[in-house]
Every structure is written in C-alpha cells, then in structure tokens.
Amino acid sequence: MKSIDVVLGLQWGDEGKGKVVDVLAPRYDVVARFQGGPNAGHSVCFNGTGFVLHTVPSGIFRQGSVNIIGNGVVVDPVILMEEVAQIEANGIRTGEKLKIAKRASLILPTHRILDAAQEASKGKSKIGSTLKGIGPAYTDKAGRASLRIGDISAPDFKERYATLKAAHLREISSLGYTEFDITEYEQRWFAAVEAMTRFEFIDNEVDINRRLDEGATVLAEGAQGSLLDIDFGTYPFVTSSSTLCAGACTGLGVAPSRIGQVFGIFKAYCTRVGSGPFPTELDNETGDTLRRIGGEYGATTGRPRRCGWLDLVALKYTVKLNGATALIMMKCDVLSGFDTIRVCTGYEMDGRSIDWFPYEAADRPVTPIYKEFKGWKGDLSGIRTYDALPVELKDYIAFIERYTGVPVKVISIGKDRDATLFR
C-alpha cells in the first residue's frame, strides 16, 4: 500500500512551494492541491520562463503527471480558466492532466465583493486579505450554504446561484458597502463555469485512494503556510483553511495512516504579507535589503513582503505540528553578502525567556533572542553539490538541523528548477 507524501510551508507562506513541487513532481504519478484557493501564488521557473499558479497544482508542467484540485480547495472559475489559458499558451496541454474534485467549493462573484466589504468594515483592524473571496467562500462552506463543483451539472444550478447571491447582497448592503458592480465579472464567471466542464469532475477521495491501492505515487501540495493555519496560526491574522499536514487528510479524503514523508519548506529568513505578528521583522535597511535581493513581493497581490531574520522558535513549532520528516531550505542565495546573519532561538515575553511559540504572540509583543553567525560571500547560482557550498552556510544549516531535530534534505540557491541541491 502506497503512502501519500506532503509538501507544505512552515512559515507565513511564500516559502517557495511551487518550485519544490515542480522539482519533486517527476517522482510522482499524481500531484494534488488540498486546500486554499487563488490567494495562493506558487511560482515555477524553468528554461528562463516563469509561471505563477493560483489554483492548478504545480505538477502540471511535468509530462505524464495527473494533477488534482482537491475538495479542500475553493475555486474561482474565472481565475482557474485564465490560468489554464496561460499554461496552454506555452504549449503545455492540460486536458487529461487536470481533474477537479466535485466536493470543492466555488467562489462566487459576490464572495469577492463580500470580502472587500468585510475588510473595509474592519478599518485599522483589517486582516490583510487578498480580496479573492476566500474567507467568505469558506464561511459559506462551514455554514452549509456553498455551491460546489458537483453542483454545476444540477438542473437548478442557476437558481441555487441566485439564492446564494441574494444572501450575499443582503449582507453586503448591511455593511454599507455600495462601490461595486459585478455585472461584467458575473458574465465572465458563467462563461468560465461552462469552460470548466471540459475537465473531469471526480470523487477525489475515491480516485486518490484507488490510485494508492494500485501502487501510484501521490504528492499533496499545500498552500499558504503553517503559521497562517486557521487553528494554530497567528489568529485572527490567518487564512481560512487548515494549512497543516492534517489538512491533506480532510482536503483530499485520505486517512492519517496513509501519510508518508512530510516535506516542510522554509526560507533561510522570514517574510510575511499583510497584518499580524512577526517577532523577527526588520523594519530597517537590512529588511529593505532582504526584500530587494529576494524580490519579496506577493505573487498574488504584488504587495511588498515584510522581511526579517529566521525565527527558529516558530519553525520548530510548525515542524512539530506537521510531523515534518525532512526540511527544504529556500533562498539561501539571498543571504550571500551579509557580514553577519542572525537567527532567533528564543523570546523575551513579560520579563521571562521562553523557547516556545506562545498563544499570546498574536496580540502581545515578544522580543527575539538572537544567535549570530558569520555570513558568506560569493555567487551560489553555479553550485550544484552540497560540498561546494561555503562552510559558513553549511554551519548555518547544521545549526538549524540541531535546533529542529529534522534534517535539511534539499537546498535551493536560485529561482530555476536546476538551482536545487539534494543531500
């Protein structure tokens, strides 16, 4: 009986999951997204061409792979079909390679308006939503009101749509939000729904378990990051789904006993988009330098990312939550040139030192306790073996392994899929 391996982010998202899935995909028969929606932005770069995927799994570029949008995902048909068009414009066929779970929920045009209305009503307390309708879509799912992919073929689909739309418009009106017109987007939405029917809508829980029973290899792809998890993230500044390994079980319909390797991805430093606590944030020239060298702007929103040193307290927390069996370290090349690199190994809170990620971190300031490392110089882009890395970088990696108790198995030193070292 085959297990399902999982790839997920261990920080606040933007760790580089798209590149990692693309690199690992040739080892798997199936790549399946298990949560999130078009708020995700998974970047893939090869042969000098870059792609940003919001809904389609990142294995789509690999020949022979089956890519499944799982039941835990929320789908905006317009964004999905625009993405498909971009992929196919580059000569990559999606037809038989892409399948969509019937139980995945739809994002309606009014979900997007409701998202904007709710965010506007929060004023200075806003979450930092991507305004893609993700939160309202998951709210409807939890409230047993959402439309799902499988409903598209129902004879009364448009009537169900109209009922849910009317409920949304009432809520939008109650928030006093009036600056919107969904007419044009709604027309595009129905056209995209029709275009989606060329893909196979599946009972993905049946499909994936059958494939596993028959010996297929499956890689589950997570979106966002563990510190944005609805339960264990920095609530309320979180996303609306379970971003942890446990989310792969509910988002694809597989039992916990079928989980195999858990690949946890993290950057060599930290970034965050939107509001919320960030203990190691560098609101200074060093943070600006990290942003500039790392190109730290949101793949979905284009917003500048907040940048800071690596937080090992938070990383060890998410390693434990996910049961990570291997770590994948991204963007080591961005740190090249710093004389000194700092890493957080503890917090000062309420006059005492702690070495765990506390509940209070969401609304109470914590001061990071740092350990300093000597930096490394030079261009890493041409390196293709671990042994050839600077000794200072290898010391940095070794410390991370000791602190977390998990080996760093893959190291990324550039955007392209070839700039990846396996240990």
C-alpha positions as CSV (number, residue, x, y, z in Angstrom):
1,M,0.0,0.0,0.0
2,K,1.5,3.3,-1.1
3,S,1.6,6.4,1.2
4,I,0.8,9.9,0.2
5,D,3.7,12.4,0.7
6,V,3.0,16.0,1.6
7,V,4.7,19.3,0.7
8,L,3.8,22.4,2.8
9,G,5.1,25.7,4.1
10,L,6.4,26.1,7.6
11,Q,6.3,29.9,7.8
12,W,3.8,32.6,6.7
13,G,3.5,31.4,3.2
14,D,5.6,32.4,0.1
15,E,8.3,29.8,1.1
16,G,8.7,28.5,-2.5
17,K,6.3,25.6,-2.6
18,G,5.7,25.9,-6.3
19,K,9.3,25.4,-7.2
20,V,9.7,22.5,-4.8
21,V,6.6,20.7,-6.1
22,D,7.8,21.2,-9.7
23,V,11.2,19.7,-8.8
24,L,9.7,16.8,-7.0
25,A,6.9,16.1,-9.4
26,P,8.8,13.7,-11.7
27,R,8.9,11.3,-8.8
28,Y,5.1,11.1,-8.5
29,D,2.2,10.0,-10.6
30,V,-0.2,12.4,-9.1
31,V,0.1,15.9,-7.6
32,A,-2.9,17.1,-5.6
33,R,-3.7,20.6,-4.1
34,F,-5.5,20.0,-0.8
35,Q,-6.6,23.5,0.5
36,G,-6.6,27.2,-0.2
37,G,-7.7,29.0,-3.3
38,P,-6.5,31.7,-5.7
39,N,-5.0,33.5,-2.7
40,A,-2.0,31.2,-3.3
41,G,0.7,32.1,-5.7
42,H,3.0,29.2,-6.4
43,S,5.9,30.3,-8.7
44,V,7.6,27.9,-11.1
45,C,10.6,28.9,-13.3
46,F,12.3,26.8,-15.9
47,N,14.1,27.4,-19.2
48,G,14.0,31.1,-18.5
49,T,10.2,31.3,-18.2
50,G,8.3,32.0,-15.0
51,F,4.7,31.0,-14.1
52,V,2.6,31.8,-11.1
53,L,-0.1,29.2,-10.3
54,H,-3.0,30.1,-8.1
55,T,-5.3,27.0,-8.3
56,V,-3.7,24.5,-10.7
57,P,-1.3,22.1,-8.9
58,S,2.4,22.8,-9.6
59,G,3.0,19.4,-11.2
60,I,1.1,20.5,-14.3
61,F,4.4,21.2,-16.2
62,R,5.7,17.6,-15.8
63,Q,4.8,15.2,-18.6
64,G,2.7,12.3,-17.6
65,S,1.6,13.6,-14.2
66,V,-2.1,13.7,-13.1
67,N,-3.0,17.0,-11.3
68,I,-6.0,17.1,-8.9
69,I,-7.7,20.1,-7.4
70,G,-8.9,18.6,-4.1
71,N,-12.1,19.0,-2.2
72,G,-10.4,21.3,0.3
73,V,-9.8,23.9,-2.3
74,V,-12.1,26.8,-3.1
75,V,-12.2,27.6,-6.8
76,D,-12.9,30.8,-8.7
77,P,-13.7,29.6,-12.3
78,V,-12.5,32.9,-13.9
79,I,-9.1,32.7,-12.3
80,L,-8.8,29.0,-12.9
81,M,-9.6,29.3,-16.7
82,E,-7.3,32.3,-17.1
83,E,-4.5,30.2,-15.5
84,V,-5.3,27.3,-17.8
85,A,-5.1,29.6,-20.8
86,Q,-1.7,30.9,-19.7
87,I,-0.4,27.4,-19.3
88,E,-1.7,26.2,-22.6
89,A,-0.4,29.3,-24.4
90,N,3.0,28.0,-23.7
91,G,2.4,24.7,-25.4
92,I,1.5,22.7,-22.2
93,R,-1.6,20.6,-22.5
94,T,-3.9,20.4,-19.5
95,G,-6.9,18.3,-20.8
96,E,-6.3,14.8,-19.4
97,K,-3.8,16.0,-16.8
98,L,-6.1,18.2,-14.7
99,K,-9.0,16.9,-12.7
100,I,-11.3,18.7,-10.2
101,A,-13.0,17.4,-7.1
102,K,-16.8,17.5,-7.2
103,R,-16.7,18.5,-3.5
104,A,-14.5,21.6,-4.0
105,S,-16.4,24.8,-3.2
106,L,-17.0,27.6,-5.8
107,I,-16.1,31.2,-5.2
108,L,-18.9,33.4,-6.5
109,P,-18.5,36.9,-7.8
110,T,-20.3,38.1,-4.7
111,H,-17.8,36.3,-2.5
112,R,-15.2,38.8,-3.8
113,I,-17.4,41.8,-3.1
114,L,-18.3,40.5,0.4
115,D,-14.6,40.0,1.1
116,A,-13.9,43.6,0.2
117,A,-16.9,44.9,2.2
118,Q,-15.8,42.9,5.3
119,E,-12.2,44.1,5.1
120,A,-13.3,47.7,4.6
121,S,-15.6,47.5,7.7
122,K,-12.6,46.5,9.9
123,G,-10.7,49.7,9.4
124,K,-7.3,49.6,11.1
125,S,-8.0,46.1,12.3
126,K,-8.1,44.6,8.8
127,I,-6.6,41.2,8.3
128,G,-4.7,42.0,5.0
129,S,-7.0,39.8,2.8
130,T,-6.1,39.2,-0.8
131,L,-9.7,40.1,-1.6
132,K,-10.2,37.0,-3.7
133,G,-13.3,35.9,-1.8
134,I,-11.5,33.1,0.1
135,G,-12.8,33.9,3.6
136,P,-16.5,34.3,2.6
137,A,-16.3,31.1,0.5
138,Y,-15.0,29.1,3.4
139,T,-17.6,30.7,5.7
140,D,-20.3,29.5,3.4
141,K,-18.8,26.1,3.3
142,A,-18.8,25.9,7.1
143,G,-22.3,27.3,7.1
144,R,-23.5,24.6,4.7
145,A,-24.5,27.1,2.1
146,S,-21.8,26.9,-0.6
147,L,-22.1,25.8,-4.2
148,R,-19.7,23.0,-5.2
149,I,-18.2,21.8,-8.4
150,G,-20.5,18.9,-8.5
151,D,-23.5,21.3,-8.4
152,I,-22.6,22.7,-11.8
153,S,-24.3,19.8,-13.6
154,A,-27.5,20.2,-11.5
155,P,-30.6,21.3,-13.5
156,D,-31.3,24.1,-11.0
157,F,-27.7,25.3,-10.7
158,K,-28.6,28.9,-11.7
159,E,-31.4,29.0,-9.2
160,R,-29.1,27.9,-6.4
161,Y,-26.6,30.5,-7.6
162,A,-29.3,33.2,-7.5
163,T,-30.3,32.3,-3.9
164,L,-26.8,32.4,-2.6
165,K,-26.1,35.6,-4.5
166,A,-29.1,37.3,-2.9
167,A,-28.0,36.3,0.6
168,H,-24.6,37.8,-0.1
169,L,-26.1,41.1,-1.5
170,R,-28.1,41.4,1.7
171,E,-25.0,41.1,3.9
172,I,-23.1,43.5,1.7
173,S,-25.9,46.0,2.0
174,S,-25.9,45.6,5.8
175,L,-22.2,46.6,5.8
176,G,-23.0,49.8,3.9
177,Y,-20.8,48.8,1.0
178,T,-22.0,50.2,-2.3
179,E,-19.0,50.8,-4.6
180,F,-19.3,47.7,-6.8
181,D,-20.7,46.3,-10.0
182,I,-20.5,42.6,-10.6
183,T,-22.3,42.5,-14.0
184,E,-19.2,42.1,-16.1
185,Y,-17.4,39.7,-13.8
186,E,-20.6,37.6,-13.4
187,Q,-20.8,37.2,-17.2
188,R,-17.2,36.0,-17.3
189,W,-17.9,33.7,-14.3
190,F,-20.7,31.8,-16.0
191,A,-18.6,31.6,-19.2
192,A,-15.7,30.1,-17.2
193,V,-18.0,27.7,-15.4
194,E,-19.1,26.4,-18.8
195,A,-15.4,26.2,-20.0
196,M,-14.5,24.2,-16.9
197,T,-16.8,21.3,-17.9
198,R,-14.1,20.1,-20.4
199,F,-12.2,18.8,-17.3
200,E,-13.2,15.7,-15.5
201,F,-15.1,16.3,-12.2
202,I,-14.2,13.5,-9.9
203,D,-14.9,12.0,-6.5
204,N,-11.3,12.7,-5.5
205,E,-11.5,10.7,-2.2
206,V,-12.3,7.6,-4.3
207,D,-9.9,8.4,-7.1
208,I,-6.9,9.0,-4.9
209,N,-7.4,6.0,-2.6
210,R,-7.9,3.8,-5.6
211,R,-4.7,5.1,-7.2
212,L,-2.8,4.5,-3.9
213,D,-4.2,1.0,-3.7
214,E,-3.0,0.3,-7.2
215,G,0.6,1.5,-6.3
216,A,0.5,5.0,-7.6
217,T,2.7,7.7,-6.0
218,V,0.9,10.8,-4.8
219,L,2.3,14.2,-3.7
220,A,-0.1,16.5,-1.7
221,E,0.6,20.2,-2.3
222,G,-0.3,22.7,0.4
223,A,-0.9,26.4,0.0
224,Q,-0.1,29.4,2.3
225,G,1.9,28.5,5.4
226,S,1.6,26.7,8.8
227,L,1.7,30.0,10.7
228,L,-1.4,31.0,8.8
229,D,-3.4,27.9,9.8
230,I,-6.9,28.7,11.0
231,D,-6.4,26.8,14.3
232,F,-2.7,27.1,15.1
233,G,-1.6,30.2,13.2
234,T,-1.4,33.8,14.5
235,Y,-5.1,34.1,14.8
236,P,-7.0,36.2,13.7
237,F,-4.3,37.1,11.1
238,V,-4.6,33.8,9.4
239,T,-6.2,32.2,6.3
240,S,-9.5,30.3,6.4
241,S,-8.3,26.7,5.9
242,S,-6.1,24.1,7.6
243,T,-2.6,24.6,6.1
244,L,-1.1,21.8,8.2
245,C,-0.4,18.2,7.2
246,A,-3.7,17.3,8.8
247,G,-5.4,19.4,6.1
248,A,-4.2,17.0,3.5
249,C,-6.3,14.3,5.0
250,T,-9.5,16.3,5.1
251,G,-8.7,18.2,1.9
252,L,-8.2,15.0,-0.2
253,G,-10.0,12.3,1.7
254,V,-7.1,10.2,2.8
255,A,-6.6,8.6,6.2
256,P,-3.8,9.8,8.6
257,S,-2.3,6.3,8.4
258,R,-1.6,6.9,4.6
259,I,0.6,9.9,5.2
260,G,4.3,9.1,4.3
261,Q,7.0,11.7,4.0
262,V,6.2,15.3,5.1
263,F,8.4,17.9,3.4
264,G,8.5,21.1,5.3
265,I,9.6,24.2,3.3
266,F,11.1,27.3,4.8
267,K,13.1,30.3,3.7
268,A,16.6,31.0,5.0
269,Y,15.0,34.1,6.5
270,C,11.3,35.0,7.2
271,T,8.7,37.0,5.3
272,R,5.1,37.9,5.8
273,V,2.4,39.6,3.7
274,G,-0.4,41.6,5.4
275,S,-1.1,42.3,9.0
276,G,-0.2,40.2,12.1
277,P,2.7,39.5,14.5
278,F,6.2,39.0,13.1
279,P,8.7,38.8,16.0
280,T,11.9,39.0,13.9
281,E,10.7,41.6,11.4
282,L,13.4,44.1,10.3
283,D,11.7,47.4,9.6
284,N,15.1,48.9,8.6
285,E,17.7,49.0,5.9
286,T,18.5,45.3,6.5
287,G,14.9,44.4,5.9
288,D,14.8,46.5,2.8
289,T,17.9,44.8,1.5
290,L,16.4,41.3,2.0
291,R,13.3,42.5,0.2
292,R,15.2,43.9,-2.7
293,I,17.6,41.0,-3.2
294,G,14.9,38.4,-2.6
295,G,12.3,40.0,-4.8
296,E,9.9,39.8,-1.9
297,Y,6.7,41.0,-3.4
298,G,3.5,38.9,-3.3
299,A,3.0,36.6,-6.2
300,T,-0.8,37.1,-5.9
301,T,-1.1,40.7,-4.7
302,G,2.2,42.3,-5.6
303,R,2.3,43.8,-2.1
304,P,5.8,44.2,-0.6
305,R,6.5,41.5,1.9
306,R,7.7,42.2,5.4
307,C,11.1,40.7,5.9
308,G,13.2,39.5,8.9
309,W,15.7,37.0,10.2
310,L,14.9,33.3,10.5
311,D,12.7,32.5,13.5
312,L,13.7,29.0,14.7
313,V,11.2,29.1,17.6
314,A,8.3,29.4,15.2
315,L,10.0,26.9,12.8
316,K,10.3,24.2,15.4
317,Y,6.7,24.8,16.4
318,T,5.5,24.2,12.9
319,V,7.9,21.2,12.4
320,K,6.2,19.6,15.4
321,L,2.6,20.4,14.3
322,N,3.2,18.8,10.9
323,G,5.4,15.9,11.9
324,A,7.9,17.1,9.2
325,T,10.3,14.3,8.2
326,A,12.6,16.4,6.0
327,L,13.3,20.2,5.7
328,I,13.7,22.0,2.4
329,M,15.6,25.3,2.7
330,M,14.9,28.0,0.2
331,K,16.6,31.2,-0.9
332,C,20.0,30.7,0.7
333,D,21.4,32.8,-2.1
334,V,19.6,35.9,-0.9
335,L,21.7,35.9,2.3
336,S,25.0,35.9,0.4
337,G,26.9,39.1,1.1
338,F,25.7,39.7,4.7
339,D,28.7,40.0,7.1
340,T,26.6,38.8,10.0
341,I,23.4,36.7,9.9
342,R,21.1,36.4,12.9
343,V,18.7,33.7,13.9
344,C,16.1,33.8,16.6
345,T,16.5,31.0,19.2
346,G,14.1,32.2,21.9
347,Y,11.7,35.0,23.0
348,E,11.6,37.5,25.9
349,M,8.0,38.0,27.0
350,D,6.7,39.5,30.2
351,G,10.2,39.7,31.6
352,R,11.0,36.0,31.1
353,S,12.7,33.9,28.4
354,I,10.7,31.2,26.6
355,D,11.6,28.8,23.9
356,W,8.1,28.0,22.5
357,F,5.7,29.8,20.3
358,P,3.1,31.2,22.6
359,Y,-0.6,31.8,22.2
360,E,-0.1,35.4,23.3
361,A,2.2,36.1,20.3
362,A,-0.8,37.2,18.3
363,D,-1.6,40.2,20.5
364,R,1.4,40.8,22.8
365,P,4.9,41.9,21.8
366,V,7.7,39.4,22.1
367,T,11.3,40.3,21.8
368,P,13.5,37.8,19.9
369,I,16.7,36.4,21.4
370,Y,19.3,36.1,18.6
371,K,22.3,33.9,17.9
372,E,24.8,35.4,15.4
373,F,26.5,33.6,12.5
374,K,29.3,34.7,10.2
375,G,27.9,35.4,6.8
376,W,29.2,34.0,3.5
377,K,30.2,35.7,0.3
378,G,30.0,35.0,-3.4
379,D,27.5,33.8,-6.0
380,L,25.9,30.5,-5.3
381,S,24.0,30.1,-8.5
382,G,26.5,27.9,-10.3
383,I,27.0,25.5,-7.3
384,R,25.4,22.0,-7.9
385,T,26.7,20.0,-4.9
386,Y,26.3,20.4,-1.2
387,D,30.1,20.0,-0.6
388,A,30.8,23.1,-2.7
389,L,28.7,25.4,-0.5
390,P,30.5,27.9,1.7
391,V,31.5,26.5,5.0
392,E,29.6,29.3,6.8
393,L,26.4,28.3,5.0
394,K,26.9,24.6,6.0
395,D,27.4,25.7,9.6
396,Y,24.1,27.7,9.4
397,I,22.3,24.6,8.0
398,A,23.8,22.3,10.6
399,F,22.6,24.6,13.5
400,I,19.1,24.6,12.1
401,E,19.1,20.8,11.9
402,R,20.2,20.5,15.6
403,Y,17.6,23.0,16.8
404,T,14.7,21.5,14.9
405,G,15.8,17.8,15.1
406,V,15.0,17.3,11.4
407,P,17.5,17.1,8.5
408,V,17.7,19.6,5.7
409,K,17.4,17.4,2.7
410,V,17.0,20.0,-0.1
411,I,18.6,23.4,-0.6
412,S,17.5,26.0,-3.1
413,I,20.1,28.5,-4.4
414,G,18.1,30.2,-7.2
415,K,14.8,30.5,-8.9
416,D,15.3,28.0,-11.7
417,R,14.4,24.3,-11.0
418,D,18.0,23.4,-11.8
419,A,19.3,25.5,-8.9
420,T,18.4,22.9,-6.3
421,L,20.7,20.7,-4.3
422,F,19.7,17.3,-2.9
423,R,21.6,15.7,0.1
